[in-house]
Amino acid sequence: MLDKIQLSEPIAPQLFENLRAAIVEMRLKPGEALSEKDISLRYGVSRQPVREAFIKLSEAGLLEIRPSRGTYVRKISVREVADARFVREAIECSLVRHAAISATDEHIRQLRVLIDEQEAAARNDDFASFNRSDDAFHRAIASIVNCNYARRTVEGARNQIDRVRFLSLDKATPLSRLIQQHREIAASIEARDQDRAERAMQTHLREVLLALPHIARANPDAFEDQIMPDHAVRLVATTPPEN
């Protein structure tokens, strides 16, 4: 169920990444109980690095540590998803504008390779691989600009968003639409068109917000709240649906 780790490498960071992926991909369900003992036995490691990973996952908003009661996969917050998307749009629209200025031919090639990977994952209904390639696509754009602080901030904002996206991939949001949006982003960067690139990124990042109410209603056990903040309600009300 969980990925293997390399015992020759630092353990806690690997546990964090493996458990994060398992939570995002819904292999560990919202509300599911976890124990340091079980995870340490599953990986064949001591409990100290497990405890460190649990603390980091709690700080990332993915685990809830209840003293004397246990540790649980945190349920998804509609409000936090909407707020995180707000932050992502502000940062990634700026990143893509800068990428449209500074991208090289090799950068464009890398983006297209990732889109090809997404198409292969979509053909195989491999939602986990698609999500990882989607993540790599956005990281590649941040790498063009070479702003590590912005990249880290965006990756932190993805923690809650990615769980909703994984729930929606085979339901509310067709993979073909996401792939086409990625193609438009890459084409805009290649054309050195900053305004077009920003509009394309904006459209892409608003996709999860438009699907969010439907996903929350369809998966009530996965969510801890159902009310979107005012800024998200206004955006949904003024964004026309894609054909």
C-alpha positions in Angstrom: 0.0 0.0 0.0 2.8 2.4 0.9 6.0 3.0 -1.1 9.3 1.5 0.0 12.1 3.6 1.5 15.8 3.5 1.2 17.3 2.8 4.7 20.6 4.3 3.5 19.0 7.7 3.1 17.4 10.0 5.8 14.2 8.2 6.9 11.9 11.0 8.1 11.8 13.0 4.8 11.1 9.8 2.9 8.3 8.9 5.3 6.8 12.4 4.9 6.8 12.1 1.1 5.4 8.6 1.0 2.7 9.3 3.5 1.8 12.6 1.8 1.4 10.8 -1.5 -0.7 8.1 0.1 -3.0 10.8 1.7 -3.3 12.9 -1.5 -4.0 9.8 -3.6 -6.6 8.6 -1.1 -4.8 5.4 -0.2 -5.0 6.8 3.3 -8.6 8.0 3.7 -9.8 11.2 5.4 -10.5 10.4 9.1 -8.4 7.2 9.0 -6.4 6.5 12.2 -2.6 6.1 12.0 -0.2 5.0 14.6 3.5 5.4 15.0 3.8 1.8 15.9 2.0 0.5 12.8 3.9 2.7 10.4 7.3 1.9 12.0 6.5 -1.8 11.7 5.3 -1.4 8.1 8.5 0.3 7.1 10.9 -1.5 9.4 12.2 1.6 11.1 12.2 3.1 14.6 9.3 5.3 15.8 11.4 8.5 16.0 11.5 9.2 12.3 7.8 8.3 12.1 7.0 10.8 14.8 9.0 13.5 12.9 7.1 12.7 9.7 3.8 12.9 11.6 4.7 16.3 12.9 5.6 17.6 9.5 2.3 16.2 8.0 0.4 17.9 10.8 2.1 21.2 10.0 1.1 20.6 6.3 -2.5 20.2 7.3 -2.7 16.6 6.4 -2.7 14.9 9.8 -4.5 15.8 13.0 -2.6 14.8 16.2 -4.9 14.5 19.1 -3.0 14.2 22.4 -3.9 11.0 24.3 -6.5 10.1 21.6 -4.5 9.3 18.5 -3.4 10.6 15.0 -5.8 10.8 12.1 -5.7 11.7 8.5 -7.3 15.2 8.5 -10.5 15.6 6.5 -10.5 18.1 3.7 -11.5 21.7 4.4 -13.5 23.4 1.6 -12.5 26.8 3.0 -8.8 25.8 3.1 -8.9 24.4 -0.4 -10.4 27.7 -1.7 -7.9 29.8 0.2 -5.0 27.7 -1.0 -6.2 28.0 -4.6 -6.4 31.8 -4.1 -2.7 31.8 -3.1 -1.7 29.5 -5.9 -3.3 31.7 -8.5 -1.6 34.8 -7.3 1.8 33.1 -7.3 1.5 30.9 -10.4 0.1 33.6 -12.6 3.1 35.7 -11.8 5.5 32.7 -12.3 4.0 31.9 -15.7 4.3 35.6 -16.9 8.0 35.5 -16.0 8.4 32.0 -17.6 7.0 33.4 -20.9 10.0 35.8 -20.9 12.8 33.5 -19.9 11.9 30.0 -21.1 14.4 28.3 -23.4 13.7 25.7 -26.1 14.7 23.0 -23.6 12.2 24.3 -21.0 9.4 24.1 -23.6 10.5 20.6 -24.6 10.4 19.5 -21.0 6.9 20.9 -20.6 5.7 19.0 -23.7 7.3 15.8 -22.5 5.3 16.1 -19.2 2.1 16.7 -21.2 2.8 13.6 -23.3 3.2 11.7 -20.0 -0.2 13.0 -18.8 -1.8 11.8 -22.0 -0.4 8.3 -21.5 -1.6 8.3 -17.9 -5.1 9.4 -19.1 -5.3 6.6 -21.7 -4.5 4.1 -18.9 -6.9 5.7 -16.4 -3.8 6.0 -14.1 -5.0 8.9 -12.0 -2.0 8.7 -9.6 0.5 9.0 -12.4 -1.4 11.8 -13.9 -1.5 13.8 -10.7 2.3 13.3 -10.2 3.0 14.5 -13.8 0.6 17.5 -13.2 2.7 18.4 -10.2 5.9 18.1 -12.2 4.4 20.3 -14.9 3.8 23.1 -12.4 7.2 22.6 -10.7 8.8 22.8 -14.1 7.3 26.3 -14.7 8.5 27.5 -11.3 12.0 26.1 -12.2 12.1 28.2 -15.3 11.8 31.3 -13.1 14.2 29.8 -10.6 12.3 31.2 -7.6 12.6 28.5 -4.9 10.6 30.4 -2.3 7.6 30.7 -4.7 8.0 27.0 -5.6 7.9 25.9 -2.0 4.9 28.1 -1.2 3.0 26.6 -4.1 3.9 23.1 -3.1 2.6 23.8 0.4 -0.7 25.2 -1.0 -1.2 22.0 -3.1 -1.6 19.7 0.0 -5.3 20.2 0.3 -6.0 21.0 -3.3 -4.4 17.8 -4.6 -6.7 15.7 -2.6 -9.8 17.4 -4.1 -8.2 17.1 -7.6 -7.6 13.4 -7.1 -11.2 12.9 -6.1 -12.4 14.8 -9.2 -10.1 13.4 -11.8 -12.5 10.7 -13.0 -15.7 12.5 -12.2 -16.1 16.3 -12.3 -13.0 17.2 -14.3 -12.2 15.4 -17.5 -8.5 14.7 -17.9 -8.7 15.8 -21.5 -9.7 19.3 -20.4 -6.8 19.5 -18.0 -4.4 18.3 -20.7 -5.7 20.9 -23.1 -5.3 23.6 -20.5 -1.6 22.5 -20.0 -1.1 22.6 -23.8 -2.4 26.2 -23.9 -0.1 27.2 -21.0 2.9 25.7 -22.7 2.0 27.2 -26.1 1.6 30.6 -24.5 5.0 30.4 -22.9 6.5 29.3 -26.2 4.8 32.3 -27.9 6.3 34.7 -25.3 2.8 36.0 -24.7 2.6 37.0 -21.0 -1.1 38.0 -21.0 -2.2 34.8 -22.8 -0.1 32.7 -20.4 -1.6 34.3 -17.4 -5.1 33.9 -18.7 -4.4 30.2 -19.4 -3.0 29.6 -16.0 -5.9 31.4 -14.4 -8.4 29.3 -16.2 -6.6 26.1 -15.3 -6.3 26.9 -11.6 -10.0 27.8 -11.3 -11.0 24.4 -12.5 -10.7 22.8 -9.1 -12.8 25.6 -7.5 -15.6 25.2 -10.0 -15.7 21.5 -9.3 -15.3 21.8 -5.5 -19.0 22.2 -4.4 -19.9 19.1 -6.5 -17.0 17.1 -5.1 -17.7 18.0 -1.5 -21.4 17.0 -1.9 -20.5 13.7 -3.5 -17.9 12.8 -0.8 -19.4 14.2 2.5 -17.4 11.8 4.6 -14.1 13.2 3.2 -14.8 16.8 4.2 -14.9 18.6 7.5 -16.8 21.6 6.1 -18.9 22.5 3.1 -18.9 26.3 3.1 -16.8 28.3 0.6 -15.4 31.7 1.6 -16.9 34.8 0.0 -14.0 35.3 -2.5 -14.5 31.8 -3.9 -18.3 32.2 -4.1 -17.9 35.4 -6.1 -15.4 33.8 -8.5 -17.5 30.8 -9.1 -20.6 33.0 -9.8 -18.7 35.1 -12.4 -16.8 32.4 -14.2 -18.6 30.9 -17.2 -18.4 27.1 -17.6 -16.1 25.7 -20.3 -17.7 23.8 -23.1 
